[in-house]
Amino acid sequence: MPTPAEIAEQIAHERDAIRCGVEKLMKNTRTSEEREYASSSVYGNASISEAQSHIAEEIQKRFTKGILQGHNGVAYADIAHHLKQFNNHVDANILANIALKRTFDLVFSQKRKDSKKHPNLANNVAVSVGASVEHECQIRWYEQQDPDLLNKVKKFYWKSTTGTDQKLSVTRLMFNREQIKWDTWSSLLRGRLGGWLVGIVCDVTGWFEKEMYWIGKKSEPLIVPSKKYLAIQEQIMEQAVLFAPMSWAMLTEPNDWTNERKGGYYLNELMMSDELVRRGERTLIQPEIVLNFVNKLQKVEYTLNRFVLQVAKTLEEKGYKLGKFKPRSAAALWEMPEPPIDIATNEEARWEYKKARTEAENAKRKYLQSLHVKTTITLETASKFESREKFYLPWSYDYRGRIYPIPPFLSIQDTDFGKSLIKFYRQSFMTPESEEWLKFACATTYGLDKKTMSERMQWVDENHALITRVAIDPLDNIGDWEGADEPWQFLAACDEYYHCCIECDRDWTSLPIAVDATCSGMQILAGLAKDADTARLVNVLPSDRPQDAYRTVAEAMIPLLEDEDKHLAEHIDRSVTKRSVMTIPYKATKDSSAKYIRKALKDKGIEIDGKCAFRLAVKLREAMDVVAPGPLRVMNWIKKEMGNAIARGNGHIQWTTPSGFVVHQKRDKWKTKRVNTQMLGGCKISILDEPTGPDKRKHQSCGAPNLIHSIDASLLHLTFQRFDVPFSVIHDSVLCRATDMHTLSAMIRETYMSIFADQDYLREWGRQIGAETDPPMIDTLEAESVIESTYFFC
């Protein structure tokens, strides 16, 4: 139990996290305003979503009942001429979206260079809105003139550019080369169109008003937020602040979760920011097994892997990118093209230089905007715990029973780099079995996860010199480990193995060793259908070496190919089938499988069209039904019975998993529309504030994946009831110290056997939801055999 002093320190720690979160929220808001993107801020997003449909209705009303009928006079002729293409509900939403975004961007802009350049001058706002409407019309016109060229521009240039101005500039340039030239609108026309739209925004919302601003003896109208909107903005930001706190690891044990009391962070009872079950039904009572699992997991103590952290800090200083480690400092070393010597006189060389420079700047900017963020925050978070002896992670469930750490950084469910920074605080004494599991960690993270256990052990024995170099001097020998499948975890494993097994200057180990399920969705489906063929395919049954489901499906698929596709037979291998086989248990459709197959073949240099890819996707499923008959049949049965349950009038579907976790699956229909502008992005708007009832299609599509996830979660809930040493979990992966892995491996096999041999859970699940038909059982699997399977979790 933490002492009063430790509790006070943790509360101060949580208050610091709240402060940092609020500061980050305010900084991001200021940055949006300074960059003239207030529409992307918290208050901008919320306000635009709320107002857009109302603005669209008024635009359509005024357009059809006034302007198109000539009731507004000659001054509105330009509006009628140029905006008639927007005369429907969806297009009116596009105009509303443009008007709202640009109004928010300029009214709340912090660009105040001098008194003569206020971005929110009424004329500036009107012309800017009008210009954005022109850009929308311009891209639409280009699409009418040459749709293929526009698609090529979007595919090859838009993704590599940043900002709407650059996208438009590139597009205009490419079309001008083809002598397709847009007749640019005048500022007067832009102002007239934009002013009409801004007027509608002001009239409908009451959020903006005109205020006169004096420049010497001359006055200019500004568009400013009204008192009404300032009150709304304040309310939105107050709500945002409640959800702004940073989630850090804890200095003391998290509070236990109960059905009556919130657990995790000490201030959670006051802030009420975290629930035991995310997106779940709050009134449900979860059983003791479920509560015991999360509370036991929260008591696990962690510490930083300071060896890995020091290597990371050094590479950050050098700006070195390695795997998922992408520091901000790398941007400073970004290679920029050198200008040619004859840049002033050689027009062609000047053009090529400008093109190369633009591409390099775009790549650098995109790197700064996204790739470095995870690394930077992870390092910043780790630095807060560098002086701490140990820390804890608070956890909570999703509505299916899967468990997740609440902190997004410095947690066990992180990237390869993030996971490598964590060790268990409690060490265990080295044993002969420990040495084997440390070998397993080295070989598996290096990339030998498809090899047999003996091959992995042999690889480590033959590579002591490499492991020693990495452990003693990782910076000078970076080439020895940066090419590993999981380089940072391989680095951590090398350090542990070297000191515990080669140099032998450590008698204790605390490295988290991870073992993963082999295609866990298929393992669960094999157990549900009692399908021995599928079970053998995914290592539920004993075998001399790891089975490769992806290769087996590929081999079964080749004889099924139609004559027009037989020339592809030599290219059909595990890389082509892997993603489809992996995702089919999680509601992947034939269309998505076709996309995966097409991409995999393209990576091999083989181009096929969409029809061919779809035929291959169909054959892949036929092959799966040959080598693994149970899964697809069970999934189809689940889908049918989910639909039957909704058709009988159920508003939701609920079931209890083998561990007792209560799953509440709710999928409602909402009337929404997706509004996409050509240049300013898009958004989804709700037509109704209330759902229209349960969505049968969504219940059917997510039914099998949710059932599978709820059972693999139960497998962990039940396994760790008797496991009283440090452990952690990552979805269908379990982690513990090398000393304890033999025990854990046996326990997880025993639990799988218990779920699928001692009970007929698929029939029980059908009974719970009122299934109208019996499930399609294969009945060839004796689940007790999993006890002898070396590669069930490996």
HELIX and SHEET records of a PDB file:
HELIX    1   1 PRO A    4  GLU A   34  1                                  31    
HELIX    2   2 ALA A   38  SER A   40  5                                   3    
HELIX    3   3 VAL A   42  ARG A   62  1                                  21    
HELIX    4   4 PHE A   63  ILE A   67  3                                   5    
HELIX    5   5 VAL A   74  TYR A   76  5                                   3    
HELIX    6   6 ALA A   77  LEU A   83  1                                   7    
HELIX    7   7 LYS A   84  PHE A   86  5                                   3    
HELIX    8   8 HIS A   89  VAL A  107  1                                  19    
HELIX    9   9 ALA A  122  GLN A  145  1                                  24    
HELIX   10  10 PRO A  147  PHE A  156  1                                  10    
HELIX   11  11 TRP A  158  SER A  160  5                                   3    
HELIX   12  12 THR A  164  ARG A  177  1                                  14    
HELIX   13  13 SER A  187  THR A  205  1                                  19    
HELIX   14  14 LYS A  227  LEU A  242  1                                  16    
HELIX   15  15 ASN A  268  MET A  271  1                                   4    
HELIX   16  16 GLU A  288  GLN A  298  1                                  11    
HELIX   17  17 ARG A  306  LYS A  318  1                                  13    
HELIX   18  18 ARG A  328  LEU A  333  5                                   6    
HELIX   19  19 GLU A  347  LYS A  366  1                                  20    
HELIX   20  20 TYR A  367  LEU A  371  3                                   5    
HELIX   21  21 HIS A  372  LYS A  384  1                                  13    
HELIX   22  22 ASP A  416  SER A  420  1                                   5    
HELIX   23  23 PRO A  432  TYR A  446  1                                  15    
HELIX   24  24 MET A  453  GLU A  462  1                                  10    
HELIX   25  25 HIS A  464  ILE A  472  1                                   9    
HELIX   26  26 ILE A  478  ASP A  480  5                                   3    
HELIX   27  27 PRO A  487  TYR A  497  1                                  11    
HELIX   28  28 TYR A  498  ILE A  502  3                                   5    
HELIX   29  29 SER A  520  ALA A  529  1                                  10    
HELIX   30  30 ALA A  532  LEU A  537  1                                   6    
HELIX   31  31 ALA A  549  MET A  557  1                                   9    
HELIX   32  32 ILE A  558  LEU A  560  5                                   3    
HELIX   33  33 ASP A  563  HIS A  571  5                                   9    
HELIX   34  34 ARG A  574  THR A  583  1                                  10    
HELIX   35  35 ILE A  584  TYR A  586  5                                   3    
HELIX   36  36 LYS A  590  ASP A  603  1                                  14    
HELIX   37  37 GLY A  610  VAL A  627  1                                  18    
HELIX   38  38 PRO A  629  ALA A  647  1                                  19    
HELIX   39  39 LYS A  696  THR A  719  1                                  24    
HELIX   40  40 ALA A  738  ASP A  740  5                                   3    
HELIX   41  41 MET A  741  ALA A  757  1                                  17    
HELIX   42  42 TYR A  761  ILE A  769  1                                   9    
HELIX   43  43 ALA A  783  GLU A  788  5                                   6    
SHEET    1   A 2 PHE A 208  ILE A 215  0                                        
SHEET    2   A 2 LYS A 218  PRO A 225 -1                                        
SHEET    1   B 3 VAL A 277  ARG A 278  0                                        
SHEET    2   B 3 TRP A 395  ASP A 398  1                                        
SHEET    3   B 3 ILE A 403  PRO A 405 -1                                        
SHEET    1   C 2 TYR A 302  LEU A 304  0                                        
SHEET    2   C 2 ILE A 422  PHE A 424 -1                                        
SHEET    1   D 2 SER A 428  PHE A 429  0                                        
SHEET    2   D 2 TRP A 508  THR A 509 -1                                        
SHEET    1   E 3 ILE A 513  ASP A 516  0                                        
SHEET    2   E 3 SER A 733  CYS A 736 -1                                        
SHEET    3   E 3 PHE A 727  ILE A 730 -1                                        
SHEET    1   F 2 ILE A 653  THR A 656  0                                        
SHEET    2   F 2 VAL A 662  GLN A 665 -1                                        
SHEET    1   G 2 ASP A 668  LYS A 669  0                                        
SHEET    2   G 2 GLY A 693  PRO A 694 -1                                        
SHEET    1   H 2 THR A 672  ASN A 676  0                                        
SHEET    2   H 2 GLY A 682  SER A 686 -1                                        
END                                                                             
